[in-house]
Structure formats: structure tokens, C-alpha cells
Amino acid sequence: MADDTEPEPDDIIPANDNQGPKGQPTAFCLVFLAAMTGSAKAQAPPTAHVVSGFRGAVFGMASDEVRRAIATDLKPAVGAVTEQDNPVV
């Protein structure tokens, strides 16, 4: 050391000897981290849920088929089911 109050850079940073904390090779740490991050990518993404209708009514049914499905599933009072157009479509 040039001065007793300030350490030299060689005293602070050890020479590059590829050793990590406690003398363990840093290559091991890198391989371990790579294996851990790779395992997260190996999981399959969740599959999307497909909606094909509601209860017994399925998209693409005719009006009378939908009325029968409603009557079977919900058992509404006579005259309770009405039709209306969807203004958005």
C-alpha cells in the first residue's frame, strides 16, 4: 500500500481467479442460475378456455332451439322469454 490510510485497488479487488464467495468457482454459480431460470421457461402456458354457449344454448342455434334450451334449463313462466336485437352487432 502506498499510504496507510487508503488501500490500493489490488487490496480491494482480488485478481480474477474465477473464484466466487468462499472460493467456489463462479462458473458453478452461473450454471446453477441458468438451470433455475430455464426451469421456469419449461412450464407450458395455460390453455385458453373456449366458451361455446350458455347452459344448453350453444352459439349458432336457431331461435326455436334456443327457446327449447331455455325452457329445459331455466323453466321460466309462460311469456317470460322475449327476443330483442343486439344493438352492438
MINUSE-990113 format. One record per residue (C-alpha): residue in one letter; x, y negated, z negated. Coordinates in nm, 4 decimals, always signed. Layout:
% MINUSE-990113
SITE guti        u        v        w
SITE    A        X        Y        Z
...
***
This chain:
% MINUSE-990113
SITE guti        u        v        w
SITE    M  +0.0000  +0.0000  +0.0000
SITE    A  +0.1260  -0.3453  +0.0861
SITE    D  -0.0465  -0.5138  -0.2046
SITE    D  -0.1596  -0.3559  -0.5320
SITE    T  -0.4997  -0.5318  -0.5188
SITE    E  -0.6015  -0.4397  -0.1617
SITE    P  -0.5908  -0.0843  -0.0311
SITE    E  -0.4548  -0.0188  +0.3151
SITE    P  -0.7001  +0.1132  +0.5781
SITE    D  -0.5233  +0.4505  +0.5692
SITE    D  -0.6047  +0.4726  +0.1976
SITE    I  -0.9786  +0.4119  +0.2595
SITE    I  -1.0409  +0.6195  +0.5736
SITE    P  -0.8752  +0.9608  +0.5868
SITE    A  -0.7165  +1.0780  +0.9071
SITE    N  -0.9545  +1.2539  +1.1495
SITE    D  -0.9076  +1.6134  +1.0419
SITE    N  -1.2643  +1.7249  +1.1349
SITE    Q  -1.3456  +1.7809  +0.7706
SITE    G  -1.6679  +1.6689  +0.6108
SITE    P  -1.7507  +1.6298  +0.2435
SITE    K  -1.5764  +1.8792  +0.0161
SITE    G  -1.3517  +1.9924  +0.3004
SITE    Q  -1.6262  +2.1633  +0.5046
SITE    P  -1.5922  +2.1331  +0.8806
SITE    T  -1.8191  +1.8663  +1.0281
SITE    A  -1.8866  +2.0902  +1.3298
SITE    F  -2.0842  +2.3207  +1.0994
SITE    C  -2.2972  +2.0276  +0.9865
SITE    L  -2.3664  +1.9266  +1.3468
SITE    V  -2.4652  +2.2799  +1.4492
SITE    F  -2.6890  +2.3103  +1.1436
SITE    L  -2.8635  +1.9795  +1.2210
SITE    A  -2.9068  +2.0753  +1.5865
SITE    A  -3.0651  +2.4057  +1.4835
SITE    M  -3.3035  +2.2305  +1.2444
SITE    T  -3.4227  +1.9771  +1.4998
SITE    G  -3.4557  +2.2446  +1.7674
SITE    S  -3.6895  +2.4495  +1.5497
SITE    A  -3.9362  +2.1603  +1.5327
SITE    K  -3.9477  +2.1431  +1.9126
SITE    A  -4.0129  +2.5172  +1.9395
SITE    Q  -4.3659  +2.4822  +1.8000
SITE    A  -4.6427  +2.4911  +2.0564
SITE    P  -4.8525  +2.1753  +2.0903
SITE    P  -5.2108  +2.2049  +1.9656
SITE    T  -5.4600  +2.3029  +2.2311
SITE    A  -5.7412  +2.0647  +2.3183
SITE    H  -6.0930  +2.1623  +2.2167
SITE    V  -6.3380  +2.1789  +2.5069
SITE    V  -6.6920  +2.0533  +2.4453
SITE    S  -6.9358  +2.2274  +2.6752
SITE    G  -7.2628  +2.1007  +2.5281
SITE    F  -7.4571  +2.0834  +2.2022
SITE    R  -7.6022  +2.3938  +2.0381
SITE    G  -7.7937  +2.5843  +2.3064
SITE    A  -7.7863  +2.2977  +2.5572
SITE    V  -7.4930  +2.3068  +2.7968
SITE    F  -7.3780  +2.0361  +3.0365
SITE    G  -7.5202  +2.0943  +3.3846
SITE    M  -7.8531  +2.2423  +3.2720
SITE    A  -8.1765  +2.1351  +3.4326
SITE    S  -8.4209  +1.9240  +3.2302
SITE    D  -8.6568  +2.2138  +3.1578
SITE    E  -8.3629  +2.4331  +3.0430
SITE    V  -8.2552  +2.1610  +2.8003
SITE    R  -8.6109  +2.1311  +2.6650
SITE    R  -8.6184  +2.5087  +2.6031
SITE    A  -8.2808  +2.4936  +2.4266
SITE    I  -8.4043  +2.2059  +2.2069
SITE    A  -8.7248  +2.3945  +2.1227
SITE    T  -8.5260  +2.7075  +2.0329
SITE    D  -8.2556  +2.5331  +1.8294
SITE    L  -8.4412  +2.2494  +1.6553
SITE    K  -8.8128  +2.3470  +1.6653
SITE    P  -8.9369  +1.9863  +1.6980
SITE    A  -9.3001  +1.8807  +1.6647
SITE    V  -9.5073  +1.8667  +1.9812
SITE    G  -9.4337  +1.5435  +2.1711
SITE    A  -9.1220  +1.4628  +1.9633
SITE    V  -8.8810  +1.5220  +2.2540
SITE    T  -8.8686  +1.2450  +2.5133
SITE    E  -8.6445  +1.1688  +2.8110
SITE    Q  -8.4550  +0.8484  +2.8795
SITE    D  -8.1865  +0.7404  +3.1224
SITE    N  -7.8347  +0.6681  +3.0036
SITE    P  -7.7659  +0.3037  +3.0999
SITE    V  -7.3877  +0.3565  +3.0805
SITE    V  -7.3670  +0.6202  +3.3525
***
